[in-house]
Amino acid sequence: MKKLIVSCALMVITLVSYAQTYKMYSTRNYHNQLRLNTMTGEVQQIQDDGQSWEICSAREASGDKVGRFCLYETQNMWTFILLDSYNGRLWQVQYSTQDLDNLFCIPI
């Protein structure tokens, strides 16, 4: 019985920690959201019709810490700031609804 309880507890902890790896951010354009992998820094734009595009590839390959990366909204509705809380690096993340050439992530 103890083994069953311990294995169930470990499974719940694993599922909860995995669920926090991705975080959704609302944009001012209600047809789009940004999905951030908080471990690697990968950012995707996701439309409400199911289409998605990668804006930022993974900034950190190992991705060993959940919550390392986070996005901050700016006054410009098309721009977010990506923060790596481990080393303080910043990137400008821009999404777009018109042209894929306007999707970019550049270091600040």
C-alpha positions in Angstrom: 0.0 0.0 0.0 2.9 2.4 0.8 4.5 1.7 -2.6 1.2 2.6 -4.3 0.9 5.9 -2.4 4.5 6.8 -3.0 4.2 6.0 -6.8 1.0 8.0 -7.1 2.6 11.0 -5.3 5.6 10.9 -7.6 3.4 10.7 -10.7 1.3 13.7 -9.5 4.5 15.7 -8.8 5.9 14.9 -12.3 2.6 15.9 -14.0 2.4 19.2 -12.1 6.0 20.1 -12.9 5.6 19.2 -16.6 2.4 21.3 -16.9 4.3 24.4 -15.8 6.9 24.1 -18.5 4.7 25.9 -21.1 3.0 29.2 -20.3 0.5 31.0 -22.5 0.5 34.8 -22.8 -2.4 36.8 -24.1 -1.8 39.5 -26.6 -3.8 42.6 -27.4 -4.7 40.9 -30.7 -7.4 38.5 -29.4 -6.8 36.0 -32.2 -3.2 35.3 -31.1 -1.4 34.0 -28.0 2.2 33.4 -27.3 3.4 30.1 -25.9 6.6 30.2 -24.0 8.7 27.2 -22.9 9.8 28.5 -19.5 12.8 26.0 -19.5 14.3 26.7 -22.9 13.0 30.1 -24.0 11.3 28.9 -27.1 8.4 31.2 -28.1 5.6 30.3 -30.5 2.7 32.5 -31.9 -0.5 30.5 -31.8 -3.7 31.7 -33.6 -7.1 30.8 -32.5 -7.6 28.8 -35.8 -4.8 26.4 -34.7 -1.9 27.7 -36.9 1.4 28.4 -35.1 4.8 29.8 -35.9 8.0 29.7 -34.1 9.3 33.2 -33.2 12.2 32.3 -31.0 14.1 29.0 -31.1 15.3 27.6 -27.8 17.7 30.0 -26.1 19.0 27.3 -23.7 19.4 23.8 -25.0 19.7 22.0 -21.6 16.6 23.7 -20.1 17.1 22.3 -16.6 15.1 24.9 -14.6 11.3 25.5 -15.0 10.5 29.2 -14.8 13.9 30.4 -16.1 12.4 32.4 -18.9 9.4 34.8 -18.8 7.7 37.3 -21.2 6.8 40.8 -20.3 4.3 42.9 -22.3 5.4 46.3 -23.6 3.4 49.4 -24.6 3.9 48.3 -28.2 1.1 45.8 -28.8 3.3 43.7 -31.1 6.4 43.4 -28.9 7.2 41.5 -25.7 10.5 41.3 -23.8 11.9 37.8 -23.1 13.9 37.6 -19.9 16.4 34.9 -18.9 16.2 35.2 -15.1 19.3 33.0 -14.7 21.8 35.4 -16.4 19.7 38.6 -17.0 19.8 38.5 -20.8 16.9 40.2 -22.7 15.4 39.7 -26.2 12.9 41.7 -28.1 10.1 39.3 -29.3 7.8 40.6 -32.0 4.8 38.7 -33.4 2.8 39.6 -36.4 -0.5 38.8 -38.1 0.3 39.9 -41.6 3.8 38.8 -42.6 6.1 36.0 -41.4 9.1 38.3 -42.1 7.9 40.5 -39.2 8.3 37.6 -36.6 11.6 38.0 -34.9 13.6 37.7 -31.7 16.7 39.8 -31.3 18.9 40.3 -28.3 18.8 43.7 -26.5 
